[in-house]
Amino acid sequence: MKVGCIGLGDIAQKAYLPVLGMQPGLELHLQTRTPATLDRVADSLHVPAAQRHATLDSLLAQDLDAAFVHAPTEVHPEIVTRLLEAGIPTYVDKPLAYELTDSRRLVALAEQRGTALAVGFNRRHAPGYAQCADHPRELILMQKNRVGLPEEPRTMILDDFIHVVDTLRFLLPGPFDDLTVRARLRDGLLHHVVLQLAGDGFTALGVMNRLSGSTEEILEVSGRDAKRQVVNLAEVIDHKGQPSVRRRGDWVPVARQRGIEQAVLAFLDAVRAGEVLSARDALATHELCERVVRAVQEGPGAA
């Protein structure tokens, strides 16, 4: 099985390539426009010279069975378009694109070509978060905070807050009929954003503070007098009377803890089975993010 990896930045090196490099029967092809990075990463994975590519044209000439896209978001539309037009099943790190029109076009193109397209919402596969789907969810609260990183709204929401949005959508126990966005925007930079989704019998809150003083990610689901809390994707605490704590095992890889390994293997298994994966549900998360962006830029009521 020939698999290409386009873009060799931090997320590819730390999360995806360690998983791909360990898969038996997989011929890994790497592509980046930076020669020094290409050679350094390829050497670390013992990838032969013939499987190192400086251009997308060279990579596409290899008759790939699948491709992973980890290039910067702004070039996703161009790269994913070429992969889909070549009929190559494609896994792209979130988001599909910064602009919703591009995301919709890519999903439509995948469907027209009958080609699999998957978006890397790895938290759906993270063990701690997957366990929350089986817990009562009358109230859902997710915080994903950073230190000293206020950012332009569209970039912050589509590159980072999108994980919060998608996790809320994944855990909602039913359709929402009320959406509220609150944010602090100063000098064109987004300091924090709060998204509330509410429906019949439930409320979900997603929070991101880029000036929080701490880098943290906390998910809580509660209902029927019980609560489950997941701290930094590693520690699961059940609250029903006395708290019960389950911590990540010392030998559990970070990629497995964060759901990346599971997402990669599920995609590869689908490709081997000839299953055409749809990105329609992922597109719904992009559409919801667009409503958040509009609400932040234009003020309350724009969503």
C-alpha positions, 0 to 999 in steps of 0.5 A: 500500500503506497501512502503519501504524506504531504507537509512535514511540520510538527503535527506530522512529525510528532503525531502522524508519521510515528504511526504511519512509520510503524505500519506493516506493508505500507510504502511511505512517500514524503513530500515537502518543498523544504529539502533539509526537512525532507531529508532529516525526516526521511532519514529518521524514518529510513525512507529511501531516496526514491520515496522522497519528493520535493514537488506534489507532481512527483508525489502524484506520479507514484500511483498512491493508494492514499494520502495524508495532508498536513501542509499549512491550512491556506494550501489545503484547497489546492492540494486536496483538489489535486488529490481528489481529481487524481482519485486518491483517498485523502485524509486532511488535517483540520480544517479543510479550508479557512473559507467555507466555500472552499470546504463545501467545494472539496466535499462536493468534489469528493462526492462527484469523484466517488473518492474518500475524504476524511478530516482529522477530528482525532478527539472523536477517537480519543479514549477518554472522549469516546467514553463520554459518549456513553455517559449522561449528557444533560450538561457538556462543558469543554475548555481548550485554553492557551497562554499568550496567543490572541489571534485573528478570529478566523484563523483561531476558530478554524485552526484551533477552536474547531476541535471544541466545536466538533467535540461538542457536536460529537457529544450532543445528545440531540439536535440543538435549536439555540446558538449563542456566541460571546467573545472578547475581540480587541484590536482585531485579535480574539482573546476568548470565545464562548459557544453555547448550544442548547436543545431539548434537555441539554446545554453544551458550552465550548470555551477557548481563552487564549490569555488564560495563564494555562495550557489546558483542555478539560471536558466535562459531561454530567447528568442524572447526578453523575459527572465524568471529567477528562483532563488533558485527554489523559485523566478520566475522573468519574464523580458519583459520590467519591471521585474515581480517577483513571490515568493514562498508562505510562506506556500508552503512546500520546498518539493513541491517547489523543485518538490520532493512531485510531483515526489513522488506522480507521482511515487506512482500514477503510481504504483497504476495504474500498469504503468511500468515506464521506466528509459531510459530517465534518463539513457540518462542523465547518459550517458551525465554525463559520457561524461562530466566525460571523458572530465574533466579527459582526457581533451578537445576533450574526450567527 
